[in-house]
Amino acid sequence: MSLDLIISSKPDEDVIALLKDKKLIEIHTESKEEDKTFAAGDIFLGKVKRTNPGLNSAFVNVGYEKDGFLHYSDLGAGYKSFEKATKIALNGTPNFDFPIEKEIDKYGKIKDFISANQKLLVQVTKEPISSKGPKITTEITLPGRYLVLIPFSNKISVSQKIEDAEEKARLKRLIESIRPKNFGVIIRTVAQKRKVAELNQDLQELSEKWASIYAKIKDVKPPKKILGELNRASAIVRDLLNENFNSIVVDDEIMFVQLKEYIGKIAPDRAKIVKLHKGKVDIFQHYGIHKQIKASFGRKVDMQNGGYLIIDHAEAMHVIDVNSGNRKGKENDSEANALQVNLDAAEEVARVLKLRDMGGIIAVDFIDMYDKENNQKLYKFLKEKMSVDRAKHNLIPPSKFGVVEITRQRLRPTQVIETTEKCPTCHGTGEVQAAILITDQIKNAIKTADKSKGLILQVHPFIEAYFKKGLISRQIKWFFTYKKWIKIEGRTSKHLLYFKLLNKKREELV
């Protein structure tokens, strides 16, 4: 297995694609506008607007257009300690060297602990979705490369993915010996086989980050972001970087330097995998990502075996229908054919859920199978393929109707990418002028740019093929007509009747 991270940097956003064995498994879009970022993990000093006893919750102003939602259960058992530390920091020098306060009642009322206009230090646990504001918690945690720091706790937990009992015991002993007072720790999977020096360095950095949070909030007027989570690219690297990472390719020099420095800090021996894309072809075009996006985000998602998925989205749930399509299977063995299609579909469903970041309730209607053992095989296979999904999820075995129900944690809005193209001539009205007009428009553009040398024409690949077709193609005719060579580049991201004309410095002319 090999992993590649491809990052396309644009003026207003970064688009990050994660490939597994050259196949797209995750895509993230990150806005560059600081005031519009409310990512999971961000820490804010907020101000309570009101409490809602009926919901046993409070609404907190964190600077978003909709107030953050804080349920009583998200106060955390150590709320009194967090509240005390916040009050101390707001009034003077931060000091955490005090006995941990008694845990709050699991079934208490929020009005007994929180009141309007109160200042709270909160962390985003779920990004704003649709008309809802961000979901927040006062139980702050700080993730690092190998560890997660939990203030005002004495518990040490180990990732369930570490199965070696001896290694679990070793890690627990190490962390117990270096853990600061009043701090709990979760040991992450990547901490396996790591030396105490590496774990201690990670722990010290997290402790310093924790101290800096409270040092910043004195005299701050809420709402105010105190600490932002790592950008999405760095967070993916932090969580996933291992020997399977083959390359990290970025087309922006500033981000290239930042990522190289970050990896040089957390894993110096892997810094060489960061590469700068210098090609003239768009980075997503070069790696075939545009094509994979269009193939994976439509209502219909084709599978290699000839089958396909139909995906429908509703407000409360998603429905996926599995179809065998034109797949050719064994003759007279419909059960075996159904099992094979279902197994292929299960692998594709696991990929699509991660890729689109679909959350909530998902109902997958597999092809009916009558053998109970086959249904059990399908369930185990789907469970195995989803085991690598970092979002929390649960599966229910196939019902008698062949439907598998899945619940998946929703941390951010579902990725919805438009894969249909609106006609640039009719703008969706259905009244289309002759396609040949694009040729006249291009000719006029070339005439307008007559003094420019080394012109580059970017069009849809279908149009590119049309202009290059034949022994004496239109491209060659243009060379004789305008006395200059016009390079034609196909772009799958372009609309069918849309074009760009660039000069040799790749500056847009038309």
FENWOHU-V684799 format. One record per backbone hydrogen bond with DSSP energy under -0.5 kcal/mol. CO is the residue of the C=O (numbers start at 0). NH is the residue of the N-H. If there is no record, write none. Layout:
# FENWOHU-V684799
{{CO,NH} {CO,NH}}
This chain:
# FENWOHU-V684799
{{1,20} {2,245} {2,246} {3,5} {3,18} {4,248} {5,16} {6,8} {6,250} {7,9} {7,14} {11,31} {12,9} {13,15} {13,29} {14,7} {15,27} {16,5} {16,18} {17,24} {17,25} {18,3} {18,20} {19,22} {22,19} {25,17} {27,15} {28,30} {29,13} {31,33} {32,35} {33,36} {35,37} {38,41} {41,123} {42,225} {42,226} {43,45} {43,121} {44,222} {44,223} {45,119} {46,60} {47,116} {49,58} {51,54} {51,55} {51,56} {55,71} {56,51} {57,59} {57,69} {58,48} {58,49} {59,61} {59,67} {60,46} {67,59} {67,69} {68,70} {68,135} {69,57} {70,73} {71,74} {73,137} {73,138} {75,78} {76,103} {77,80} {77,81} {78,82} {79,83} {80,84} {81,85} {82,86} {83,87} {84,88} {85,89} {86,90} {87,91} {89,218} {95,97} {104,107} {108,111} {109,112} {109,113} {114,117} {117,47} {119,45} {119,121} {121,43} {122,136} {123,40} {125,134} {128,131} {131,128} {133,68} {134,124} {134,125} {136,122} {137,139} {139,150} {140,142} {141,148} {145,187} {146,143} {147,185} {148,141} {148,150} {149,183} {154,184} {156,186} {158,161} {160,162} {162,164} {163,167} {164,168} {165,169} {166,170} {167,171} {168,172} {169,173} {170,174} {171,175} {172,176} {173,177} {174,178} {179,182} {181,151} {181,152} {183,149} {184,156} {184,186} {185,147} {185,187} {186,158} {187,190} {188,191} {190,193} {194,198} {195,199} {196,200} {197,201} {198,202} {199,203} {200,204} {201,205} {202,206} {203,207} {204,208} {205,209} {206,210} {207,211} {208,212} {209,213} {210,214} {211,215} {212,215} {212,216} {216,219} {219,221} {223,44} {226,42} {230,234} {231,235} {232,236} {233,237} {234,238} {235,239} {236,240} {241,244} {243,2} {246,4} {247,274} {248,6} {249,276} {251,255} {252,256} {253,257} {254,258} {255,259} {256,260} {257,261} {258,262} {259,263} {260,264} {261,265} {262,266} {266,269} {267,270} {269,272} {270,273} {272,247} {272,274} {274,249} {274,276} {275,277} {281,285} {282,286} {283,288} {283,289} {284,287} {287,291} {288,292} {289,293} {290,294} {291,295} {292,296} {298,300} {298,310} {299,301} {300,308} {302,305} {305,325} {306,302} {307,322} {308,300} {308,310} {309,311} {309,320} {311,318} {315,360} {316,313} {317,362} {318,311} {319,364} {320,309} {322,307} {323,326} {326,328} {329,332} {332,336} {333,337} {334,338} {335,339} {336,340} {337,341} {338,342} {339,343} {340,344} {341,345} {342,346} {343,347} {344,348} {345,349} {346,350} {347,351} {348,352} {349,353} {350,354} {351,355} {352,356} {352,357} {354,26} {355,414} {359,407} {360,317} {361,363} {361,405} {362,319} {362,364} {363,365} {363,403} {364,321} {369,371} {370,374} {371,375} {372,376} {373,377} {374,378} {375,379} {376,380} {377,381} {378,382} {379,383} {380,384} {381,385} {382,386} {383,386} {384,387} {385,388} {391,408} {393,406} {395,404} {398,401} {401,365} {402,398} {402,404} {403,363} {404,395} {405,361} {406,393} {407,359} {408,410} {410,126} {413,415} {414,416} {419,421} {422,426} {425,428} {429,431} {433,436} {434,437} {435,438} {435,439} {436,440} {437,441} {438,442} {439,443} {440,444} {441,445} {442,446} {443,447} {444,448} {446,449} {448,451} {452,503} {454,486} {455,457} {455,501} {456,458} {456,488} {457,499} {458,490} {459,462} {459,463} {460,464} {461,465} {462,466} {463,467} {464,468} {466,473} {466,474} {469,472} {470,472} {472,476} {473,477} {474,478} {475,479} {476,480} {477,481} {478,482} {484,486} {486,456} {486,488} {488,458} {490,493} {494,497} {499,457} {499,501} {500,508} {500,509} {501,455} {502,505} {506,502}}
